[in-house]
């Protein structure tokens, strides 16, 4: 039982700073998806944390599309 609940909570465990990436996107006057794409196109211009946040954001956005089809 504990193992199955651990699998379900990986997303909550992966998000260390809720809302931080969205704030960065808003400061850049972009949507979260557009900012994630910008970070992935120019990774050397951004910090390691921002690159990881962008990667996680893209992963989580992918889950939403897969469920709706």
Secondary structure, 3 states (H helix, E strand, C coil): CHHHHHHHCHHHHHCCCCCHHHHHHHHCCCCHHHHHHHHHHCHHHCCHHHHHHHHHHHHHHHHHHHHHC
